[in-house]
Amino acid sequence: MRRALAAAITLASTAALVSGAAVAAQASPPAAPASPPAAPASPPAARQPGVSGAEHFRIISVAASSRRQSVLATGAFAAGGYQVPGRVTGLRAIDKMVFPNGTFLVTRRIAKQVLPVPTSSCQIAETIRGKLSISGGTGSYRGISGSGAFLLQISGVIRKSRGKCGGPMTVYQSINYEGGTIRG
């Protein structure tokens, strides 16, 4: 039960991911169950055809080379899934979002990128902003379209060798906040 609770907190809030250890340390142990365990949670709600409105995505990754990034969608539809990142070419990338009831493509165009010099301890903090568009839906997302903006924040530590920062990251975390309007 504690594992399920910890997983739900991690998915529901980026703050819980960042300070997950503190939240887990402060959590009190669950009381002995007075009734039988609850039934498993139902799968995420699928987007209904014709649904339009504001939609928000939170995409989290803890590995720079990850082939799957965790996605939480809330707004006009709510679902949990993952994103398959595409290659960035000419400040543009096309990524695929995968949910239990279908998929769609998200095209991101970078408008501004800020990468300060690493600190003396080789820590980095990169910020990327831009526009996005949604298309190419399958399954429950067939016919989906939309547009919006994104803010990607990357934090990490670069390997230090001979007193200088260089090489691959030894610690990595990216959190992408996206929002816009979808049409079904």
N, C-alpha and C positions, 0 to 999 in steps of 0.2 A: 504494500500500500504506500509506503514511503517512497519507493522508486517511482510509482505512478504519479504521486503528488509532485515529486521533484521534476519529473519530465514535463508535467503540465505547466509548472511554474517557469521552466526554462523556455518552453515554446511561447508562452503567453507574454513574456516580458523580457526585453533585452536587458533591463536592469537586473533581472534575476540571473541572467547568464553571466553578466559582468561581476556581480557580487553573489553568485550562487553559493560559494562556500560560507559566506556570512549568514545567508538566509538559512542554509541547512543547519548551521551551528546554533542558530537561535530557535529553530523549530522544536517544539516540545514533542516527546514521543506520543504516538497515537494511543488513545484509550482502547481498552479491550473492547472488541465488537460486542454490542448488546443484541444485535440482530444478524441474520445471515448477510454475507457480503453482497454488495450491490451488483447488478448486472453490468457487463462491460459497456463502455460508452458506445453510442451509435456512431457510424462513420460521419465525417464532416458533411454538411449540407451542400448539395450540388447547386450550381447556378441554374436558375430556371430560365428557359428561353424567353426572350423579351425583357429580361430584367436589366435596367440601366441605373446608373447612379455612381456615387463616389466609391472608390475602391482603394484600399491601402495594402501594401505588401511590406513585410519585413523579412529580409533575406540575411541569413547568418552563416558564416563559415569560419572554421578555425584552422584551416590548412590552405596555403596559397595555391597548391596544386590540386585541390579537391575537385572531383568530377561531379559531385552533388553537393548543393548548398541547401540548407533547410529554409523553407518558405512558409510563412503564415500569412494568409489572405483574410482581410476583414472588410466589411462594407456591404456592397450590393450582394456579394456572396461571401461565405466563410468556408475556408478549407485549409488543410495543412498538406504540404507536399514538399517537393524539392525542385531545384532549378539545375539544369545542365548548362554550365557556362559555355559560351561560344568564344571564338578568337576575337580579340580586339584588332581591328584593321582600320586605319585612317580615322581614329577617334570614334569608331562605331563598332558595336557588337550585337549579335543576334543570339539570344539565349532562349532556351526552351523551358517553360514551367510545366511541371508534371503533377497532376492531382489525381486522386482515386477515380474521378469521373471524366477525365479527359486532359488535354494539353492545349497550350497556345504558345505563340512566340512573342517575345518582348525585344524590340529593337531599341537600343540605348545609344544616344549620341552625346559624347562628352562636350560640355560647353566650357568648363573651367576645372583645372586640376592644380592643386597646391601640394607640393612635397617639400617641406622644410628640410634643411640639413639635419642628419642624425645627431642626437645628443652625444655627449662624451661617453655615455654607456651604450651607444649604438641603438637607442630607441628611435623609432620613426612614427610619424603620424601623418597620413596622407588623406586629403579630402578631395573628392571628385563630385562634381555636380553636372547635371545635364537634363535632357528631355528624353522621353520614352514614348513608344507607340506599341499597341497590342494588336495582333492579327493572327491568322492561321490557326484558328481553334479546331479541335477535334472533340468527339464525344459530346458531353454536355456543354462544351464551350464553342461548338460549331457556330460560326457567324459572329463571334465576339470581335469587337474593335474598341479602340480607346486610345487616350493619350494622357500624358501627365509629365511629372518631373521626378528626379531622384537625387538623393544625397548618399554617397558611399563614403564611409569612414573606415580607413584601414589603420590598424595599430600593429606594431611588431617590434622585434629586436633582431638586428642583423648580427651575424657572427663577427666576433672580434678576433683578429689575428695580428700578431706582432704590434699590438697597440693601435691598430687601425680597423675601422669598420669596413667590411667587405665580404662578399659571398652571400649565400642564401640566408633567409630568415630562420632563426631558431624558435621564435615564438610569433604567431600570426593570429589576427582576428579581424574579420571584416563584418560590418553591419551596414546593410543597404536599406534605407527608408525610401519608399516609393509611394506616390499618391497620384490619383487622376480620376478621370471619368471613363466608365466603360459603357458600351452599348451592346445590346444582345440581339 
